[in-house]
Amino acid sequence: THFNASDAPAMLGLSKYKSRTQLIHELATGITKDVDPATQRLFDRGHRFEALARPLAEEIIGKKLYPGVGSDGNFSASFDGLTMCETVNFEHKTLNAELRRVFDSDLPLPEMYTSQIEQQHMVSGAEKTLFMASEWDDDGNLIEEHHCWCEPDLAMRERILSGWAQFEKDLAEYVPAEVVVAPVAETTESLPALSIQTSGAISIQSNLAIFGQKLSDFVGQLNLKP
């Protein structure tokens, strides 16, 4: 019933994981792609890393964080953590090669992440976000962690607002393509190869009788009203 912050990257065409067309189809039909076991393991891993990283974020922020969800009009967001006064937001991602390169080279955070964060700012009214990417071993020991601060971006906010406005129009006009199931032919019984061996003019071996019976059986099974 809301346009959620986690879908903002796909809505803007910024997501590596879902296209804008896929998002429209999902919201129009209510049909989403099944989560296979491998993907579910990635989700579980990300949730575990987030929980392990939250105390680190609390140390950096200096306040307790509370996960939750919120809405403002047509917009919603889920929060990995907000301070009690909702002035500081926490967003966590599993560390990957792209984010490691961004932090190692001091590059700007990709818009796939900043668009989600900006909608979180819109919904919560937070003044800034601590963005963290981390990786942990199976025993809960920290392997690597990077973080940065993100402040509200009014230009991105305008893109989000206009983007969702156009998305809502496209969603209302969307007509799912009809899926035509191709016909599948039934298996047809094959007839035996006709074999006649002769010596001179005299037949010495033939399967004509067997062939004739098979042919009669085959004709008898034909559907005369296709």
For each residue, the residues with C-beta under 8 A, 3 or more apart:
1:
2: 71 74 75 76
3: 7 8 11 74 75 76 164 167 168
4: 7 8 75 76 77 78
5: 8 75 76 77 78 116 117 119 120 123
6: 9 77 78 116
7: 3 4 10 11 18 23
8: 3 4 5 11 12 115 116 118 119 160 163 164
9: 6 12 14 15 111 112 113 115 116
10: 7 13 14 15 17 18 19 20 22 23
11: 3 7 8 20 23 160 163 164 167
12: 8 9 20 111 115 159 160 163
13: 10 19 20
14: 9 10 110 111 112 115
15: 9 10 18 19 112
16: 112
17: 10
18: 7 10 15 22 23
19: 10 13 15 22 23
20: 10 11 12 13 23 24 167
21: 24 25
22: 10 18 19 25 26
23: 7 10 11 18 19 20 26 27 167
24: 20 21 27 28 167 170 171 174
25: 21 22 28 29 31 174 176
26: 22 23 29 30 31 32
27: 23 24 30 171
28: 24 25 171 174 176
29: 25 26 176
30: 26 27
31: 25 26
32: 26
33:
34:
35: 39 40 43
36: 39 40
37: 40 41
38: 41 42
39: 35 36 42 43
40: 35 36 37 43 44
41: 37 38 44 45
42: 38 39 45 46 94
43: 35 39 40 46 47
44: 40 41 47 48
45: 41 42 48 49 94
46: 42 43 49 50 93 94
47: 43 44 50 51
48: 44 45 51 52 136
49: 45 46 52 53 92 94 134 135 136
50: 46 47 53 54 80 92
51: 47 48 54
52: 48 49 55 134 136 140 142
53: 49 50 56 57 92 132 134 136 145
54: 50 51 57 58 65 67 80 81 90 92
55: 52 58 59
56: 53 59 60 132 134 142 145
57: 53 54 60 61 65 81 90 92 130 132 147
58: 54 55 61 62 63 64 65 81
59: 55 56 62
60: 56 57 130 147
61: 57 58 65 83 88 90 130
62: 58 59
63: 58 83 84 88
64: 58 83 84
65: 54 57 58 61 80 81 82 83 90
66: 81 82 83 84
67: 54 78 79 80 81 82
68: 78 79 82
69: 76 77 78 79
70: 76 77 79 123 124
71: 2 75 76 77 123
72: 75 76 122 123
73:
74: 2 3 164 168
75: 2 3 4 5 71 72 119 122 123 164
76: 2 3 4 5 69 70 71 72 123
77: 4 5 6 69 70 71 119 120 122 123 124
78: 4 5 6 67 68 69
79: 67 68 69 70 82 89 90 91 120 124
80: 50 54 65 67 90 91 92
81: 54 57 58 65 66 67 89 90
82: 65 66 67 68 79 86 88 89 90 124 126
83: 61 63 64 65 66 86 87 88
84: 63 64 66
85:
86: 82 83 89 124 125 126
87: 83 125 126 127 128
88: 61 63 82 83 126 127 128 129 130
89: 79 81 82 86 117 120 121 124 126 128 129 130
90: 54 57 61 65 79 80 81 82 129 130 132
91: 79 80 113 116 117 120 129 130 131 132 150
92: 49 50 53 54 57 80 131 132 133 134
93: 46 96 99 113 131 132 133
94: 42 45 46 49 133 134 135
95: 99 100 133 134 135 144 145 146
96: 93 99 100 133
97: 100 101
98: 101 102 110
99: 93 95 96 102 103 133 146
100: 95 96 97 103 104 133 144 146
101: 97 98 104 105 107
102: 98 99 105 107 108 109 110
103: 99 100 106 133 146 148
104: 100 101
105: 101 102
106: 103
107: 101 102
108: 102
109: 102 113 114 131 148 150
110: 14 98 102 113 114
111: 9 12 14 114 115 156
112: 9 14 15 16 115 116
113: 9 91 93 109 110 116 117 131
114: 109 110 111 117 118 150 153 156
115: 8 9 12 14 111 112 118 119 156 159 160
116: 5 6 8 9 91 112 113 119 120
117: 5 89 91 113 114 120 121 129 131 150
118: 8 114 115 121 122 152 153 156 157 160
119: 5 8 75 77 115 116 122 123 160
120: 5 77 79 89 91 116 117 123 124 126 129
121: 89 117 118 124 125 126 129 152 157
122: 72 75 77 118 119 157 160
123: 5 70 71 72 75 76 77 119 120
124: 70 77 79 82 86 89 120 121
125: 86 87 121
126: 82 86 87 88 89 120 121 129
127: 87 88 151 152
128: 87 88 89 149 150 151 152
129: 88 89 90 91 117 120 121 126 149 150 151
130: 57 60 61 88 89 90 91 147 148 149 150
131: 91 92 93 109 113 117 147 148 149 150
132: 53 56 57 90 91 92 93 145 146 147
133: 92 93 94 95 96 99 100 103 145 146 147
134: 49 52 53 56 92 94 95 142 143 144 145 146
135: 49 94 95 142 143 144 145
136: 48 49 52 53 140 141 142 143
137: 140 141 143
138:
139:
140: 52 136 137
141: 136 137
142: 52 56 134 135 136 145
143: 134 135 136 137
144: 95 100 134 135
145: 53 56 95 132 133 134 135 142
146: 95 99 100 103 132 133 134
147: 57 60 130 131 132 133
148: 103 109 130 131
149: 128 129 130 131
150: 91 109 114 117 128 129 130 131 153
151: 127 128 129
152: 118 121 127 128 157
153: 114 118 150 156 157
154: 157 158
155: 158 159
156: 111 114 115 118 153 159 160
157: 118 121 122 152 153 154 160 161
158: 154 155 161 162
159: 12 115 155 156 162 163
160: 8 11 12 115 118 119 122 156 157 163 164
161: 157 158 164 165
162: 158 159 165 166
163: 8 11 12 159 160 166 167
164: 3 8 11 74 75 160 161 167 168
165: 161 162 168 169
166: 162 163 169 170
167: 3 11 20 23 24 163 164 170 171
168: 3 74 164 165 171 172
169: 165 166 172 173
170: 24 166 167 173 174
171: 24 27 28 167 168 174
172: 168 169
173: 169 170
174: 24 25 28 170 171
175:
176: 25 28 29
177:
178:
179:
180:
181:
182:
183:
184:
185: 188
186:
187:
188: 185
189: 218 221
190:
191: 211 214 215 218
192: 207 210 211 214
193:
194: 207 208 211
195: 205 206 207
196: 203 205 206 207 208
197: 203 204 205 206
198: 201 202 203 204
199: 202 204
200:
201: 198
202: 198 199
203: 196 197 198 206
204: 197 198 199
205: 195 196 197
206: 195 196 197 203 209
207: 192 194 195 196 210 211
208: 194 196 211 212
209: 206 212 213
210: 192 207 213 214
211: 191 192 194 207 208 214 215
212: 208 209 215 216
213: 209 210 216 217
214: 191 192 210 211 217 218
215: 191 211 212 218 219
216: 212 213 219 220
217: 213 214 220 221
218: 189 191 214 215 221 222
219: 215 216 222
220: 216 217
221: 189 217 218
222: 218 219
223: 226
224:
225:
226: 223
